[in-house]
Amino acid sequence: MKTTKKIQPNSLMSVKSFTETSDISRNIAEHFKSKSLIEFSSRDIYLQFRIKSTKNCVDVAELDIISNKEYANDYHGVIGFELESELLEQLHEDVGKYFIEMVNRVAKNANIILYVPVNTIESKKTYLLENVNNLEIAKISEVEYAKQIKSI
């Protein structure tokens, strides 16, 4: 299997709630797969995690990602991370840095979407943008994004 072709930067998306994020991640993954835009290495074309402010939560997510690699050395697909406010408050602390290190490891072969609450202060978003590899702010709302991807 060849390495995943990164066709889109990783995304930072502000959302009103985490209720629709799984649908967005799934729609993006289905779109990528239907257009053969990236290679997938698992039956699960997308994974979704809610990350709280504990190292254990980060470890559980990473172990699940690792266990989902089937046909490659790493997971290839779309991974959505819902970032709880408590984690965002601790980005400069050990657990926040630990999370960012994990995201940068798995992002080498997967497309990452970081979902943050819409009321997240700009300095937290800036910190993520500066420390997560190839991360950009999503240019449209989560609802518009999901509809646009689904219609393509």
C-alpha positions in Angstrom: 0.0 0.0 0.0 1.3 3.4 -0.9 1.4 6.3 1.5 -1.7 8.4 2.0 -1.7 11.4 -0.3 -2.5 14.5 1.8 -4.9 16.3 -0.4 -6.3 18.7 2.1 -4.8 20.4 5.2 -5.9 19.2 8.6 -8.8 21.3 9.7 -9.7 23.3 12.8 -13.5 23.7 13.0 -15.5 25.7 15.5 -18.9 24.0 16.3 -21.9 24.9 18.3 -22.0 21.4 19.8 -20.4 18.1 19.2 -23.7 16.4 18.1 -23.0 16.7 14.3 -19.2 16.2 14.2 -19.4 12.5 13.6 -21.6 13.0 10.6 -19.1 15.7 9.3 -16.2 13.3 9.7 -18.0 10.5 8.1 -19.1 12.6 5.1 -15.6 13.9 4.5 -14.2 10.3 4.7 -16.9 9.0 2.3 -16.2 11.8 -0.1 -12.4 11.1 0.0 -13.1 7.4 -0.6 -15.6 7.9 -3.4 -13.2 10.2 -5.3 -10.2 8.0 -4.5 -8.5 11.1 -3.0 -6.6 9.2 -0.3 -5.8 5.6 0.5 -7.6 3.9 3.4 -6.0 1.2 5.5 -9.0 0.0 7.5 -12.6 -1.0 7.4 -13.3 2.1 9.4 -12.8 5.0 7.0 -13.1 7.5 9.8 -12.6 7.5 13.6 -14.0 9.9 16.1 -12.9 10.8 19.6 -13.9 13.2 22.4 -10.7 14.3 24.1 -10.9 15.3 27.7 -8.1 16.8 29.8 -6.3 13.6 30.8 -3.3 11.7 29.4 -5.3 8.5 29.8 -8.0 9.8 27.4 -5.2 10.7 24.9 -3.6 7.3 25.3 -7.0 5.5 24.7 -7.5 7.4 21.5 -4.1 6.7 20.2 -4.3 3.0 21.0 -7.7 2.8 19.2 -6.1 4.5 16.2 -3.2 2.1 16.2 -5.6 -0.9 16.5 -7.5 0.3 13.5 -4.6 0.0 11.1 -5.2 -3.1 9.1 -3.4 -3.0 5.8 -0.6 -0.6 6.6 1.9 0.4 9.3 -0.3 3.3 10.3 -3.9 4.3 10.2 -4.9 6.0 6.9 -8.2 7.8 6.9 -10.0 10.7 8.6 -9.9 11.2 12.3 -12.1 13.7 14.1 -11.1 15.0 17.6 -13.7 16.8 19.7 -11.7 18.9 22.1 -13.4 19.5 25.4 -13.0 23.0 27.0 -11.0 21.6 29.8 -8.3 20.3 27.4 -8.2 23.6 25.6 -7.6 25.4 28.9 -4.5 23.1 29.4 -2.9 23.3 26.0 0.3 24.9 27.4 0.5 22.2 30.1 1.7 18.6 29.9 -1.6 17.1 28.9 -2.1 19.6 26.1 1.4 19.2 24.7 1.0 15.4 25.0 -2.2 15.6 22.9 -0.6 17.7 20.2 2.4 15.3 20.0 0.0 12.4 19.5 -2.0 14.3 16.8 1.2 15.2 14.9 2.2 11.5 15.0 -1.1 10.2 13.6 -1.5 13.1 11.2 1.4 11.9 9.1 -0.9 9.5 7.3 -4.4 10.6 8.3 -6.5 13.7 7.7 -7.3 15.3 11.0 -10.2 17.5 12.0 -10.0 19.3 15.3 -13.5 20.3 16.5 -13.6 23.1 19.2 -16.5 24.8 20.8 -17.5 28.0 19.0 -16.8 30.1 22.1 -13.1 29.0 22.2 -10.9 32.1 22.6 -8.7 33.0 19.7 -5.4 32.4 21.6 -6.3 28.7 22.0 -7.1 28.4 18.3 -3.8 30.2 17.5 -1.9 27.9 19.7 -3.3 24.8 17.9 -2.7 26.4 14.5 1.0 27.0 15.4 1.6 23.6 16.9 -0.4 21.1 14.9 1.2 20.3 11.6 -0.6 21.4 8.4 -3.6 22.8 10.3 -5.9 25.5 8.9 -9.1 27.0 10.1 -12.1 25.6 8.2 -13.5 28.3 6.0 -17.2 27.5 6.4 -19.5 26.4 9.1 -19.9 22.8 10.1 -23.4 22.5 8.6 -22.3 24.1 5.3 -19.2 21.9 5.2 -21.1 18.7 5.7 -23.7 19.6 3.0 -21.0 20.7 0.6 -19.0 17.5 1.0 -22.1 15.3 0.8 -23.2 16.9 -2.5 -19.9 16.5 -4.3 
